[in-house]
Amino acid sequence: MITPSWILDILAVVMLLVAAVSAGRLVAARPWAGPTGEADIDIAHLLMGIAMAGTLVASLATLSNGAWSVIFAVLTAWFAWRVYHESRGEGARVLVDGHHAPHLVHSAAMLYMFVAITTPVAAHGAGMSGMGASGTAMQTLSVPVVAFLFAILLAGYAVMDLDWLSSPAPHGRLAAVAASISPAAAAAAVGGSVITAVASAGPAGAEGSVTTVPERAASAGNPADDGGATDSARNALLDPRTAVGCRIAMGVTMAFMLIIMI
């Protein structure tokens, strides 16, 4: 299938934007200062964004197909372990609403894409040839039924993510992950909802008092209302909805790539 080059260029720019946002989230989360719940996901998003941009536009290619295959094999194994770890407590339900199942599918789809490519790579050997190529140089995938199944799964997860974004309250697991990275980001995710706090003693925790999530974030040393542009940008980056938005963009783009390469 021949696809207009301008469509591929736009998608490549979107993937580079996803990679940049993911890199920003890694810096904002400061994983070197302590473990966070999203570092592995942001690293995966960063690598996928770079890899897909190079797949869409040959001039943006970086590593060889073999190198990307090894990277995504490692990511697939990692997220398979994370899904298995989740399933020990929640069973097969994690495949539908688990936090890591979509990333397992994304990583496996990328691994398949780089392993199953059947056309020659670009002459410089840096990666796949551009998807806008014509004639015999056009990229195709072996075992196309696998590409079709991956496209369906990716589309399904994208629809579920869109449903999550439209819901009035955040998904419990994502909200917990946000809180582990930045209480202020968690406050932004729930929109400043009021929580009733009942404490055993002390005027600040007296029964019947209410504390907003932003106030709790401020008491934890992460003021959510200081008006600083830096804190606002950090909170926006660490908002779970930002990660979900990146995941939707990648899932839709990946499904599109698989379909046009069948």
N, C-alpha and C positions, 0 to 999 in steps of 0.2 A: 504494500500500500504506500503510495506516494503522498506525503503530507507537506503542505506549504511550509516553507522554511520559517516564515514569520511566526507561525504557531509554535514551532520548536524553540525559536529564540525567546519567545515570551515565557514558555515553560522553563527554559534554562535559567532565565533571570529570576523566576519565582523560586527555583531550587537553590540558587545562590543566596537569595534572601533568607530562605529557611536555614541554610548553613550559617549565615551571619547571625541570625537570631539565636540559633542553638549555641554558637560560640559565645554570644553575649550572655546567655543564661548560665553557661559554665563559669564565666568570670564572675557574674553577679552572685552565684550560689557559693562561691569560694570553696570548692570541694577539698582544696589543700588544707583548709582550716579544720576539717572534720568531715565524716561521711555524710552524704546526702542521699535522698531517695531517688533522685532523678539524674544523677551524673551519667550513668550508663546510657540512659535514654537520650540525653542531649548529645553525647558522643556519637551514638548511632545516627541521630538526625543530622549531625554535622557531616559525617562521612557519607551518608546517603545523598544528601544535598549536593555535595561535590561530585560524587560518582554519577548521579543522574544528569547533572549539568553537562558533564563531559560526554555522556552517552547521547544527549540530545544535540549537542553542538560539538563537532570534532575539535575545534580550536580551543575548547575548554577542557579537553581530556588531560588527565594527569597521570595516573598509574596505569600499568598494563592490565589486561583482562585477568591474567593469572594472579596478580597482586590483589586486585579487588576480590577475586574469588576466595582467596585465603582470608581476607578481612571479613567478608560476609559469612564465611563458614564459621569463623570464630564468634561473630555476633549471633548467628543462628544457634550455635551451641550454648552460648551464654543465656540467651532469652529462653531457650528450651529448658534450661536448668531453673530459671526464675519462674516459668510457668509451672514446672513440676513442683517447685517449692510452694507455690500458691495453692496448687491442687491438693496438697496434703491436708490443708485445712478446709478447703471449699469444694473439692471434688471437680467434676467436669464442668461445673458452672463457670470456672475461670476462663473457659474458651469463649464465653459469650460476654461476660462483663469483667473479666480479669484485667488488671492493669498492664500486664506484660504480653498477653496473647497477641494484640495487634502488632507489637514490635517483633514478635517471633515471625509472624506472617510476612511483615515487611522485609525482614532480614533474609528469610528463606526465598522470597520472590526475587530479591536482588541477587542472591547466590545463583538461583536458577538462570536468571537473565544473563549473567556473565559466563556461566558454564555452558549454556545451551546455544549461544550465538553461533551461527553457521557460516557467516560471511567473513571474508578476510578483514583484519583490523587495518587501521590507517597505516600508511607507510612508515610513519615515525614510531609506531608501536606503542604509543602512549595510552591507547585505550580503544574503545569501539569507534568505528567510523561514524560520521554524523548520520542521524536518522533521516535526514532530508536527501540522502544520496539516491541516485536513480539507477535503473538498469540492474545489471548483475551485482552491483556493489550494495544494493539495498539489503539492510540487515533483516534476517529472519531467525526464528528460533526452532530448534529441534523439539520434537514431542509437543506440538502446539496445544494439545488438549491440556497440558499442565499449565501453560500460559493462560488459557481460558479460565481454568479453575482458580488460579491465583487472582485473576482480574475480578472474578465474582466475589472472592473473599475480601479483597481490598475494597471493593465498592460497598460491601456489606458493613465492614468496620467504619468506613467513612460516613455511611448513613447513621450508624449508631453514635458516632462522635458528633455529628450535626445535631442529633436529638439531644445529646448531653449538653451541648452549647446553648440550646434553646430552653433548657429546663431552668426553673427559677432558683434552684439550689444546686451546689456542686456535688459531684459524685463523692461519696464518703472517702474512698481510698485516695483519690486525687487531692481532696482537701487535706487529708492527713499528711500526704507527701509534701504539699505546699507548706504546711505548718512546720514540718521538720526542716525545711530549707529557710523559710522566712515567715515569722508570724504575721508580718505586715502583708505579705503576699496572700496568706490565708485570709486575712481580713478583707482584702480586696475581692477575693474569690466569692465570699459570701455576702458581699455588699453591705457590710457593717450591721449585720443582724444583731439583735439584742439577746444576750444570754443571761438567764437568771443564775446567780452564783450564791450558793449556800455554804457557808464556812462554819467551822466549829466555834471559833472565837475571833475577837478583834473587830474593830469598827469597820475596817475596809472589807471584811468578809462577813458582815452581819447578815443574818437571815433576811431574805426579802430584797436585798440590794441587787442591783442589776449592773452588769459591766458589759460594755460593747466590746466586740472583737478588736476594733482598733485600739481601745483603751488597754486591753490585755497586751496587745503587741507593743504598745508604748512602754508598759511596765516591764516588759521583757527586754527592754533596751533597744527596740527597733521602732522608733516613733513613726506612726503611719500618717500623722497630720502635721509634720513639721514644715511642709510646703517646699522642701528642697527638691530641686529638679532631679538631682542624682538619686535620691531615695524613691521618687516617683517613677523614674525610669527603671530602677531596679525592681520595684514592686510589680511594674507592668511586665517585665521580662519573666519574673518568677511566678506570675499568675498561672495557675494550671491551664487556663483557657488558651494561653499563648502556646503551650506545648501541644495542646489538642488541635489548635489551628494549624500548626506546622504539620502535625500528623495527617490531618485531612488533606492538606495541599500535596503532601508526598504520596498519600494513598491514591488520590485521584490521578495524579501525574503518572504514577507507576502503573496503574490499571490501563491508562491511555497508551502508554508505551508498549505494554504487553499486547494489547489488542492490535495495534498497527504493525507489530512485528510478527504476528501469526501468519 
